[in-house]
Amino acid sequence: MLFFMAVMSVSGQNTNHSSVYGKIISDDGSPLVFASVVINGTAQGTLTNEKGEFEIHVPYGKHKVSVSFIGYGKASKTIETSAANRRAKLDFVLKESAETINEVIVSGKSRKTELETQGFAMSAVETEEISLRSVQANELLNTTAGVKIRQNGGLGSNVEYSLNGLSGSAVRIFIDGIPISTYGSSFNLSSIPPSMIKQIEVYKGVVPGHLADDALGGAINIQLHKKARTSFNASVSYGSFNTFQTSANGTYRFDKSGLTVKTSLFHNYSDNDYKVSGRSVVVTGLGGVQTPVTARRFNDAYRSTGGMVQIGFIDVKWADQFFVGVTGSDDYKEIQHGAFLTITPYKDRFMESDALLANLSYQKTDLFIRGLDLNVNGLYGKRNRALVDTLAWAYSWNGERAIDFRGNEYRYSWGSQQEGGPTLSEINRNVSSIRTGLSYTINPNHRILLNHVFSGIDREDSDEMRSVMENTFSGTRDLRKNIYSFTYEFNAFDNRLKTNVFGKHYQQKTISVDPAIETDADGKDQIVDEVVSSNKEHNGYGFALSYALISKVTVLTSAEKAIRLPNETEIFGNDGDNVVANSSINPEQSNNYNVGFRLGTFSLRKHNFGLSANFFTRNIKDRIGLPIETSLNVNDELILYVNQGSGSSKGVDAQLDYNYNRNFGLNFNISRFNLTVENRGVEIDVPNTPFFTMNGSLRYTFNNWIQNNSRLNLFCSFYFTEEFSYLVPQGSNTVGDDFFKVPEQFTHDAGLSYTFPNKAFTMSCDVKNIFDKPVYDNLSVQKAGRAVYLKLNYTINSF
């Protein structure tokens, strides 16, 4: 097949290695949003963003660039790009025209469309508009087809990402291709401000070889801004539950030398003292009588601070980009309860963590020879985590000490809030990760890629509550993971057919060393190391293919034999997350298949709309998850990850996008699937999984509202989740099943943002869960009710 494709291909010039960028404004100086930009004589084009900016990748040579906008004139300019001028700047000023334009046809595809028509079941999520609002990146992802955010509470609580039903560590999260887990718990999508993020790529089921990781159910790749121009952005937000969030990021470039300095900072805080209720939220009185109450969470505060500083060069002879820098973060998280919302919550149990990592990134096109590109990203440093739980008194949901049936305050016999005894445990890690990508473009129709990701963790556990001898000979945990991939890309029939074939090799080695005291034949105690090691290797492979039936109708299909190696927490456990170690857990495997289509974007006068859908199936072996039992003690505080058995998932997700006159926008998506696993010879639905979700959002823009050149945006979103159970159903006539049901949920958010005429200052207000509906998620843990947030955002692009 590959030979047949190669014969059909014709040689051509090299692929794009330069770009034309700039800004389109009106004659009064205001940016023109969604103005069309095309390269004459090609199929390349794009639309400007909310700042009137654009960028198009082009091959070296002379190019005629034409721009237009409804109600304004047209303009064209010619510019030349070369190895010495890879990023050519071209600005336009358009004058208002009396001529009415009823229809504008934009030839070519935006970068988002290019990504979404490669054959993979993927969505490219743009963050520029959302960065002006009091909305986290997680909330933006939650409106994407096939994506469900699973969160155990408020800001700073544990978050899992579900893609077509596969969640947890089956979904890998990256920052510029580096696994996000390397950065530590305080550097995540809840704490990173959207203003730092350029775009989020969501791959469902089949993950391209260039990401090269063991992502069984899919991957989310966060692309941070790599702006080459001088700019600055700062924001501050305050809202319900004493939630405060602020961020600042800026870039300064010396044009003559190419020397560039970039910095990003953020700080988040929340009391998370929202109200909860339900069968587990009770106060126990005399005689053991339990009285249901509505209580505020009183031990759930969260704080995180972090930043990144980089210095390097952009667009110099020896590098397109080269940066070295430091990433640091620190967080504090109080723990209200264990895995479940229990009758006796925790008091004064908390975690602290910090990370300090050196980072390096290098990109170079045409390395040594034309068409050979190199991309390297690396991190090395330390991550530390401490858990404190030394309080033995029991507490009730009213925040006061619990009493027994006689009315006496009581203490836990084991001396701590969680079973197992008091702890001042620490986990200290040396972490490293490096991603290397090498690609060679044979001609515009053929490209090969080699990628490698290495991840290493040296972990040492200790606890000051243990004896001196136990801490002197503390246990160690080492994990080494290497993943290699080879990819061949082929295009034919004037790029109507796009093919991506890849293979992956997975290797992981783990070693656990724990000291133990044994008595020898002479009756003397001695230290003995208990060593548990594992070395696993697997191979995977897959493909993605797309074919454009006509210019705006594309069919897509992809498949992969995917491997997911158990992660550090699943193997070694983690006291802070109430997870017990399981060194015998096996990797999970899945054969993933996608087939779908993408229609549009179609334009009819002032109407623009597009529709996409994806049908999928996952055949899973040795699925990793919580034990599936026919009964469950909801007072359990600890969880253990195990291989549940073989399973399968089948379903569909679809998304509709519509806008009118560039002012009104609508987005609606739906996802329905089943997820079953074979347990003791019986096929059952996997518990704690919502099988049917719908999300939608509306946007309307008023231009020149109150002031000329200002802009008012109104937003509204809704989220629907069908009822699901976090326990395997006992049967239709079994009493007590309702206790384990997570009820149907239908919530609404609304917001507005106002951008002042200078385009630098934006104010916004967001209201979450407008109707104050009860919202639940993982293991029926209740999330926050109605909340209001205000945000101020300031941006400047020259100083």
N, C-alpha and C positions, 0 to 999 in steps of 0.2 A: 504493500500500500504506500509506504514512504517513497519507494522508487518511482511508483506511478505518479505520485504528487510532484516529485522532483522533475520528472520529465515534462510535466505540464507547465512547470514554472518557467518564466523567462527572466534572464538576468536584468538587473537594473541598477540604478544609482543607489548610493548608500541611504540608510534610514535617516530620519530626522535627528540632527545633532545640534540644532540652534533654535532660537525662538524669537518671535516678534512680540513685544509687549508695549502697553501704553494705556492711555486714558482718553475717554471720549466725553466731552463736556458740551453744554450749550453755550451760546454766545453770552449768557449772563453768568457763566461760571459754574453752574450746577451740573453734577454728573448725570449722564444719561444711562439709566438702568435698563438692561436687556436690549441695548442696541446691538445690531447684528454686525459681525465682522467676518469677512471672507477673503481668502487668498484667490485672486482671479485665476481661472484656468485649472483649478484643483477642486477636490471635494472637501477641503479643509475650511472650517468655519467655527465660530463660537459666538456667545453672547456676553455682554459686559455684566459685571457683578453690581452690587448695590452702591459701589463707589465709582462706577463707570469704568472700571479697569478690565483689561483683557490680556490674554497671553495665548499664542498659538505656536506650536512646534512645527518647524519647517526645515527642509534640507538647506545646505549651503547654496547661495546664489541670489539672484535678483528676484524680488517678489513685488507684485502690485497688490496692495491691500485696499479693499473697498469697505466703507462703513455706511450704515443707514439707520434711521430711526423714524418711527411713525410720527408724522407731523413736522419733521425736520428734513432738511436737504440731505443730499448724499455727498460723499467725498472719497477721493482715492489718492494714495501716495505710493511711491516706489521706494524700496529700501533693499540693501544688499547685506546678507549675512555671510560670515566666513569663520574660519578657525580663530581668527583674531577678534571677531565681533560676534560672539555666540548669542548674546542677548541684545537685540537691536530695539531701541526705543522709538515709538512712533505715537504721537498724540494728535488728536483731532478736535476741532471746534466746529460744531454744526449749528447753522442758523435755522430759526423756525421758519417753516414754509407754509404758505396759505393753502397749498395743494393738499387735499385729503387723500390719504393712502388707505384703502380698504383692506389690502392684503399685502403682507410681506413674506416672501419665501426666503428662508435662510438655507443656503446650500452648505452641506458639510455637517460635522458632528462635534458636539462639545466633548470635553475630556470625560465627563460623566457618562455620556452616551457611548463613547468608545469603550470604556471599561465594561459597561453593562451589556455589550454585544460581542464579547470575546468568546462566549460559549459557556462560561461558568454561571451557576445560579448565584448571582451577586447583586448587591445594591451599593451604589456610591452615595453616601450621605454627606451633604454639604452643610457646614456649620456657620457660615458667615452671618446669616440673618439671625440665627438662634443665639449667637454670641452676645447680642445686644440685650437679651432678656435674662430674667432670673431663672434660667432653665439649665439643668446639667446635661452633659452629653448623654448620660443614661436615659433621660427622658426623651431625648431626640431619637435614640435608637429604638425606644419602645413603640414608636409610631411607624417602624419599618416592617414591611411584610415578612412574616415568618420569624420575627424576633420577639422574644418575651423576656423582660427583665424580672428576675426573681430576687427580691430583697427582704432581708429579715429585720425590717424596722425602718428607722429614719436615717438621717445623714450619718455616714460613717459605718453603717451596719454592713454585714456581709452581703455581697451581691453575686448572683450567678446569672449567666446569659444562656437562654434557651433558643436554639436555632432548629426549627422544625422538630421540636420535642427533645432533642439531645442537648444536655445542659451540663453545668459544672465544668470539670476539667476536660470534658469532651470538646468544649469550645475553647480555643486558644485566643488570647488577647495579645496584640503586639503594639509596640510603639516604634514606628519606623522599622519594622521587621524584627525588633528585639523583643523577646517575651517579656510582658509587663511585670510578671512575677519577680523578675530580677531587680526591679526598682524598689521593691518592698511594699508593704500594705498601705503606706500613707501616700503613695503615688499611684492613683487609680482614676477611673472615669468619674468618680464622685467628687474628687478633689481637684483634678486638672481643669482649669477654666476653659470653656469652649473657644475663647479668643486665642489660645495657644494652638488650637487644632485647625488644620486646613481642610481635611476631609477624612471621613471614616469609610473604609471599605469592608463590606460584610459579605463573606463567602459562605454559602450554605451547602454543607455536605461534602463538596469537592473543593479542595484547597490547592491553588497552583503551586508548582514546584519552587518558585522563587521565594516563597515564605518558609519552605523547608522546616516544618515542625510536625509533631505527632498530633494533629488536630483531627479527631475522629468525626465530629459532627459539624465542623466548620471553623471559621476564623474571623476575627475582627481586627483589622489593621488600622491603627490610628496614625495618620500622617500629620506630624507637626509642621508648622509654617517654616519654610526655608526662604523667606523673603530676602532678596538681595538689596532692597532699597532701605534707606533710613526711615524708620517709623517708630511710633510709640502708641501704646494702648493701655489704659488703666480703667478699672471698674470697681465699684463697691456696691454690695447688696445687703439689705437687712430685712428680716421678716419674722414670721411666727416662730414660736418656741425659742426665741432669742437666738435666731440663726443669723450669723454674720459671715459674709464671704467677700473677699477682696482679691484682686489680682492686678498685676502689671507686667507687661512684656514690651521689649523694645529692641530695635536693631540700629546700629550705626555703622555705616560703611564709608571708608576713605576711598573715593573713586579712583585716585591715581594709583595707589598701591594695591587696591583690592582687599586690604585688611578690614575685617569685619568683627564687630563685637555684638553678641546677642545675650540677652538676659531675660529670664521669666521668673516671676515670684507669685506665690499665692498663700492665702491664709483663710482657714475655714473654722467656724465654731458653731455649735448648736447645743442647747440644753436637751433637746429631744424629749421634752417633758409633755408629750401629747397624751391624751386620754385613751385608756383601753378598758374593755369590758368583756364579758363572756363567762363561760362556765368555770374557767380556771381563775378568774379574777374575783376572789372572795376574801372575806375576813372571817377567820375562825374564832368563835367566842366560847363561852362556858358550855361544857358538855359536848364540845366538838361541833356545835351548830355553825354551819357555813352560811354567811350572808353575802349574796352577790353585790358588788359595788362597781361604780365607775371611778377608776383611779388614774392619777397621773403617774407616768413613769418617773421614778425619782433617782435612778442610778444608771443613766443612759447618755450622759454628756459626751460630746466628741469634739476634738480639736486636732487640726492638722496644719502644718506649715511646711513649705518646701519651695524649691527653686532650682534653676539651672543657669549656669553662666558658661558661655562658650566664646572662644576667640579663634579666628582663623582667616581664611582667604576664600573669596568667591571670584570665579571667572578669571583665573590667572593661567599662565601657560602650562604649569605642571599639575593643575587641579581645577576641576569645575567647582568643587567645594572641598574644603579641608578645615575641620574644626576639632579642637581639643577643649575639654571643659570639665566641669564638676556638677553633679546632680546631688542635691541633699534634701532630705525630708524628715519630718518628725511628727508623730501623732500620739494622741492619748484617747483611749476609749473605755468608758465605763460599761460594765456588763450587767444587764438587768436580770437575765435568766439564762437557763441552759438552752438546749436545742428546742425545747418546747416552752410555751407560755405556762409556767407552773404555778401552783397555789402559793408556794413560798418563794418569792423572788429574792434576788441577791441584793446585798447592801455592801458598799465599799469594796467590791471586786472590780478590778480594772486591768487594762493592758496598756503598755507603752511600747513604742517601737521607733526606731530611727534607721536611717540609711545614709551613707556617704559613698558615692561612686564616681570614679573618673570615667569619662567617656571620650570616644574618638570616632569621627566619621570622615570618610574619604570617598569622593566620587570623581571619576575621570572617564570621559568619552575619548575614543580614538587613542587608546593607550598603546604606544609603540606602533601600531598599525591602524589604519582606518577601519572602523566597525567593531573594534575590540573595546569593550566597556568594563570598568571595574567599580564595584561598590562595596565598601567595608564599613560596618558599624560595630563598635565594641564597647563593653562596660566591664569594669572591675572595681570591687570595693567591698565594703562591709555592710551587713544588715543585722540589727539586734532587735530582740523582742523580749519583753519582761511581763510576767503575769503575777499579780499580787492578790492573794486571797488568804487572809489570816484571821478573819472575824468568825467566831463560832456561834454568835447569837442568830436565831431564826427571826425572820421578819415577815410581816403581812403586807398586802397591797396598799394599806393606808400609810405605809412608811414607818410604822411603829413595830416594836418587837412583838413577835407572835406569842400566843399563850396556848397552853395545853388545855385539856378538857376540865382541869381543876381551876384554871385561871392563872396559872403560874407561867412566867416567862421561861423559855427553855433554850438550851444551847444544843448544838449538834455534838454528839459524842465523839465524832472524828475531828472536831476542832476547826472546821472551815465551812464556808458556804456550800461549796461543792464537795461531794463525796470523794474520799481519798486523802483527806488531811490537809492542813495548812500548807501553803506554798508561796515561795518567792522565787519562782522558776525563771530562768533566762535561757534563751536560745540565741547563740551568737553564730553568725554565718560569714564566711568569706565566699562571695559570689562572683561569677564571671560569665560572660556571654559574648560571643562574637559571631556575627553573620557576615559571610563573604559571598559575593555574587559576581560571577564572570560571564559575560555574554559576548557572542560574536555574531554580527549581522553579515551573513554571506552576501545577500542582496535584499531588496525590499520584500521579497517573498519568503525568505528562509532565515531563521535565527536559531542558534543553539545557546543554552544557558546551563551553567554549572553553579550550584549553590550548596553551601554548607553552613550549618548552625551548630555551635558548640555551647553547651550550658554546663556549668559546674557549681556544686555547692559543697562546701566543707562546713559541717554543722557540729556545734558542741553544746550539749545540754548541761545545765547545772541548776541547783536549788539550794539557797542558803538555809532552808529549813532542814536539809539533810545533815548528816554527820560530817565532820571535817574529813574523815577518810573517804566517804562516798564522793564528796566534791573534789577531793584531791585526784581521785581516779574517775573523773566524770566520763560519761559516755560520749561517743562521737558518731556522727552520721555523714557519710560521703556519698554524693551522687554525681555521676558523669554521664552526659548524654550527647551523642553525635548523630546528626541527621544529614544525609547527603541526598542531593536530587540532581537529576539530569532532565532537561526539557528541550523538546524540539518544537518550534513554531513554524507553521506553514500557512501562507495565504495564496489564494488563486482566484481566477475569474474577477479580476479588478477588485480584489479585497472583499468580494461577496462571500467567499468561503474562507473561514478562519479555523485553523486546527491547532491544538496544543496537546502534545503527547508527553507524558512524564513518567519517571520512575523514581522511587525513594528507597533508601536503606536506613533503617533505624537501629541504633545500638545504645543500650543503657546499662550501666554498672552501678550497683549500690552496695555499700558496706556499712553495717551497724556494729559498733563495738560497745559493749556494756560491761562494767566491772561487777563482779559478784564475789561475795565472801564465802569461801568453802573451808571446811575443817578437814585437815589432813589426818593421816593415820595416827599421828602423835597427839592429836587433839588441839593443834594450833590453827588459828585462823590465817588464811592467806587470800590474796587478791587474785582472781582468775578472770581473764577476759572472755566474755561470751561473744563470739563473732558470727554474724549472719551476713552472707554475701549473695549477690545475684548478678548474673551477666546475661542479658537477653538481646537477641538480634532478630530482626524481622525485615521483610521486603514488602513494598507496596508499589502500586502503579495506577495510572489513570489517564483520562483524556478529556478534553473539552472541545466542542465543535459548534460553530454557528454558521448559518447560511441565510443571506438576505434574499428572500424571494423577490421582493422589490425594495426600493430604497428605504422604506420605513416599515417593512414587515420582515422580522427576523425570527427564525426558529433556532432554538438552542438545546443542546444536550450535553451531558457530562456524566462521567462515572469514575469511581475510584475504589480500589481496595485500600482501606485506610486502617492505620494502626494507632492506638492511643496507649502510650506507656503510663503506668501509674505514677502520679506525681509525689513530691516530697511528703506532703501532708498525709496522703493515703498510705504511704509505706511506713513513714517514721512517726505519724501521729502529730498532734499539736495541742498542747494543754489550753492555749488561748482560745482555740475554736472548739474545745470540748471533743477532740477527735482522738481515738485510741489507735495505736500503731497496728499495722498488719503487714508484716514482712513477706507473707506468702501470696499476696495478691498478684494476679496475672494481668498482662496487658489485655485490653479489649480490642476486638477487631470488627470491622463492618464493611460490607459491600454497599456502597452508596450510588444511587442512580438518580439523575434529574433529567427531565425533558420539559421544555417550556417554550414560550414565545414572547416577543416584545413587539407591540404595535405602536407606531408613532415616534416622535410627536407629530400629530397631524394638525394642520392649520387651516381654518375656514374663517375668512375675514378676521374677526377679533377673537375667535375661539381657538384654543389650543388644547389638545387632549392626547393622552397616551394610556395604554393598558398593557400590563405584563402579567404573566402567570407562570407558575412552576409546579409540576407534578413530581413527587419524589417518593422513593422507597429506600429504607435502610434495613439491611439484614445484619443483625448484631450477634457477636459471639463473645461470651465472658463479659457481659455488660457490668461496669463498675457503678455501684450505688449503695444506698443504705439497705440493710437486710430486709427482705420481704417476708413478713410473718403474717399469720392469720389472726394474731392478737398483738397488741402493742401497749406498753406501759407509758402513758403520756407524761409521767413524772420522771422518765429517764433524762439524765443530764448529759450523758456521754453518747457519742455516735461512733460507729465503726463502718468503714467502707469495705465492701466485699464484692466478689464476682457473683452477680445475681443469676447468671445463666444466659441462655440464648434468647434473643428477642427480635422484634421487627417493628418498623414504623412505616406507615404509608399515609400520604396526605397530599394536600394542595394548598398553596398560598397564591394570592393575587393582589394586584395593586392598580388603582385607577388614579390618574393625575389629570387635573383640568384647571385651566385658567382662562379668564376672560379679560381682554383689553389690558393685560398685564397688571390689573388692579385686584381682581378677585381670583383666589386660588383655592382649590379643593384637593384633598388627598384622602383616599379611603383604601384600606387593605383588610384582608380577611385571611385567616389561617385555620384549617381543620385537619386533624390527623388522628391516627390511633397509635399507641405505643404499648406493645405487649411483651411479656417475658414469660418463659416457661419455668414454672416453679413447682417442683415435685411432680412433674409429668402433666401439669395442668397449665394451660395458657391463660394468663390473667392480665388485666390492665395494670400498667406500672403506676403505683400510687404517687401522690404529691405532684401530679402533672396536669396542668390545664390543657384540654384537648381542642378547645374551640375559643378563638379570640378574634375580636374586631377592633380596629382603631380608625379614627378619622380626624381630620383637622380642616379648619376653614381659615382663610386669611383675606382681609380686605384692606386696601391702601387708599388713603386720601392724600393727594398731593396739594401743596399750597394751603394747608389747613391752618387758619389763624394768621400765619405769616407766609409770605412768598418763599418758595424754594424749601419749605419744610415738608415733612412727611409723617403722617399718622398711620400706624399699622394696627389693626385689630386682629386678634387671634382667638380661636376656640378649638378645643380638642376634646374627644371623648374616647374612653377605653372600656371595652366589654370583655369580661372573662366568664365563661360558662362554669357552672358548679363542678367541683371535682373533690375527690376524697384523698386524704393523705394516709389512709389505711386500706388494705385490700378488702373489698366488700365481703361481708360474711354471708350474704344471701338476702333475698328480698324480704324474708320474714324475720330477720334477725333484729332483736331489740338492741339499741345502742349504736347502730351504724351512723345515725345522724350526728353523733358527737364528733365524728371524724370528717364531717363534710365541710368543705370550704364553700360558702354560699356564692350564688351568682352575683357578679359585681358589675356595676355600670356607673362610671364616674366621669366627671366633666372638669376641664380646666379652661380658664379664659385669661386673656392678657392684652395689653396694649403697649406700644412703644411710640415715642415721639422724638423725631430727629429734627434738630434745629437747623435753620437755614445754612449755617456754616458747615454742616455735615460732620462736625467734629464731636458734638455733644448729643447724647441720646438718653432719655429717661424712659423707664419702663415699669410696669406693674403687672404682676402675675398672681392669679388666684388659683390654687390647686384644690381639687375636690370641692367644687363650689357648693354642692348640696350636702356636704358633710356626711357622706355615706361611709359605713364601716368597710374597711378595705383590709384584706388578708392576703398572705402569700405563703412562703415556705412553711410547712408544718403548722399552718393556720396561725402564724404569728401576725398580730394586728399591726397595721401601719398607720400613719398619721391621718387625721381628718382634715377639715378645711384649714388652709394656710394661705397667708398673704405675704408677698415679697415685693420690695421696691428696689430698683437698681439704677445707678447712674454710670454711664459709660462715656469715656473721652478718648478720642483718637486723633492723632496728628501724623501726617505723612511727610512733613518736611520741617526742619528746624536747624 
